[in-house]
Amino acid sequence: MNKIVKTVLAIAAIAAAFAGGAYLGRASKSDMVITSSAGGAEYSGGFKAEGEAAEKVKAAASAGSLKSVAGPPGPHSVVVKDGESILQAVKNAEPGTTIRVMPGTYSETVYIDKDNIRIIGVIEAGRRPVLDGKKQLNDAILYSGNNFVVENLEIRNYKGNGVMGQAGNNFEIRNNVIVDTGVYGIFPQLGQNGVVEHNVVSKIADAAIYVGMSDNVHVAHNEVFDSVAGIEIENSRHAIVENNYVHDNTGGLLAFVTPGLPIKTTQDVIFRHNFVVDNNTKNFGAPGSTVAGIPSGTGILVMAADDVVIEGNVISGNKVAGVIVTDHGHAANITVDPESEPNSDRVRLLDNVMLNNGYETIPEGKALLLAEGKGGKNLDIIRVGPSPGSCIVNRHQYVTAGVGDFGECDFTHTANVSTYLLPPVPPRTIDITERGKVAFLGICSGCHIYNGRMIGPPVQVIQALYLDNPQGLADYIAKPVKKRPDYPEMPPQDYLDPETRLAVAKYMLAVKN
Amino acid sequence: MLLACVLVIAAVVAAVSVTRAGMRSATQAGDGFVLSGRCPPSFELIAGGTCELRDRYQFYDSLQDRGVGGTRTSLPPHRDGFRPEQIDLGRYLFFDPILSGDGTQSCGSCHRPDRGFADGKPRSIGIHGQDAGRAAPTLWNVAFLQTFFWDARASSLEAQAQGPLFSPREMGNEPERLLRSLNDNATYRRLFRQAFPGGGEAITAAEVYTALAAFQTTLVSLNSRYDRYAHGYAAALTERELAGLNVFRSFVARCAECHTPPLFTNGQVAVIGAPEPAGHPFDAGAEKTFHAAKLRGGFKVPTLRNIARTAPYMHSGAFDTLRETVEFYNKGRGNAVPPGATLYLHWHISSPDLTATEVGLLVDFLQTLTDEAFVPEIPRRVPSGLPPLDNPKESRT
């Protein structure tokens, strides 16, 4: 059950027993500061793009329009009909292909290891294309290519993920209905610049939407429910999570640093204008998973994440607390990472609407309230563990525990920050000469050196044979034949594309040492 | 093919008496050693006379430059920039038993080119026949690692080298004796001066570690069939292997979460609760390194590149085959944790409940990570005159 917070609160209660007097004193003496969030200072922190991107981000932000990060659709298009395979279409597709999927049932894992592929469902009179994993398949959509778009699908009954990304940049995951797809509904990982919007995700054993180790992400207008975690931002930077309806999960919105991952920080996350409602679902997370420690009844949970802004949310009916701020040290089921800073620094609690939270908080929470002279009240906000530089606006509106040393915030809104998304990145062009050189050094140089015998003949000898005929050499590389009795036969290098083979040939014929 | 040639050459090495007298006589005879001025495969000699790595992953980028992710992602930051002569000197040192306390073991004795730069043993055996406690890890792609040893206690190859060199359970040498034996050897004195032109008269310990590091950073394996697939050649993997890749990176099996491509390790410490072989005591691993009880039983995630070549598996060789190893993960979270022990198992250690077919697919996929094309040549002879590998017969297999 509620491992994280149970221990958290147990420790907190002990701490409060010692420090209770101090808390009590401070809380009762502080003057009421009333701040209007209509107008006032704007957010001066957050993501700052550099160079040309900065100008474009600024322009897009002022227009409030940047939601396309994958660039315009490519020139090719193909239709997949019921009974056909989406994966086969992906395999056949050139980069720059839009794959339209007609309504029907598709039971497959679709993996996309190339760039610029769009999988767009066609919805006819409410009928969507359905990917059904039948509780036998692991993942529905698995992409590693850049500029990937997936829209309008219904995904059900997988064991791993609905949509999982591994290092694809510039992704758009939109308008999908995802139900009971295992560990995560939507899980972009290790990607930069992505949009997750207008999805309806439910019955997920971990997070319905999980942004893991990613940068510059926009999560908006999604409905997430009946899951252990609603939306989780983990080891990620520059994320805006806004206008989502997050209800009936175990915990609603999460900003975490999970220890032991290769990317060590969560920073600059804005949770704003979300409905975080009735997140009281019994925790059904897998034993040992990080979310298995979330107490049922958590609205927003911040653990070790820095610069999290919580603004303008309607947070209601979450029975343990509306907002919990904690650190690694107080979480029993969290390991340690010498490279991760364990505290939630600079949490900014701006104006939020809080109703009827913490009405059934766990006994240790009640004890903490009691220690601050607030016994019997319903807990809105609780902080346990160091949280330097944090602030709160209009604290008198809420029932709080542990935020006595939070200062006033020096800004009241983030309206000036419309997005952290970057303009579509133009496709990388690799200088062909460079490609030839690197392929030669990275592959061919194990067998061929300029002027000595290795596994294969010296480059000098090859130069004499193919002097003005790079294409001939490129063709030979793809399909070698045994030429020399005193050398082993060369294995075919047909896995290099024709352009790269020609570039290798040109490099070999030009090289001087 | 290359490997086969190398090993034939290695097998031709003449047996030399492993005695101090033998070492001395070989020293006097040991001339004609020339350090190569050419960079090894995959390296480019740049202005200034140092070797820089070139590989096709350098065309890609990665989040926060950490070098982890999907198919076309750059690799983590790496070590290079050594002079070719330093690299070649490192090769002689690596295979020269003069580095051990009694002249019986070289680095190559436990990091054998014919065994994926591991030694094929559950745990390595030192010069006194003692169990070293842990398995010799592969050296392929060490240039990309930030920490060394199973318990991540060293943060450079230079620091790492001093572990086995001076451990009585491994090579059993002492710093003074190591430097004396090298400085007594005219060939080494000449070769060190060639490799380190700015250095003084006497060979220093730092030069020894630098040369060993230089050589090891050239052990690059990035041209497996998996790599061909990752760079865009879809036919590089069979349907079964592709299915295996998808099990590998799915969030049911979660292999790729820690064995993250393109290096197939994320470089982190993880507590997975792997068993010790029968009769072998529990190993607290990284708990000691980081003074952290929560890392008790934690070990550095090893790379899976050339994993098919480095059986047995895990830190102390509990499993003989890849299949057994994969099955360990599939038997469920904590299945081998000793009764009464408290381990903070990694959250990705789950109970994936893979089918037998899926386990087989994973094993198939793991075979696609093999690439030993750039295996270096074992020197036919080394400046000490000792045999470069302690048991050349065995290496012929």
Interface residues (C-beta under 8 A of the other chain):
Chain A: K91 T109 Y111 D113 K114 N138 D139 L142 Y143 S144 G145 K159 G160 N161 M164 G165 Q166 A167 G168 G182 V183 Y184 F187 Q189 L190 G191 Q192 M213 S214 D215 T258 G260 L261 P262 I263 A286 P287 G288 S289 T290 N333 T335 V336 P338 R428 I430 R435 K437 V438 A439 L441 G442 I443 S445 G446 C447 I449 I455 P488 D494 Y495 L496 D497
Chain B: M1 L2 C5 R38 P41 S42 F43 E44 R54 D55 R56 Q58 F59 S62 L63 Q64 R66 V68 G69 G70 T71 R72 T73 L222 N223 R228 Y229 A230 H231 G232 Y233 A234 A235 A236 L242 N246 V247 R249 S250 F251 V252 A253 A256 T260 N266 G267 Q268 V269 A270 V271 F290 A292 K294 L295 R333 Y344 L345 H346 W347 I349 S350 S351 A373 F374
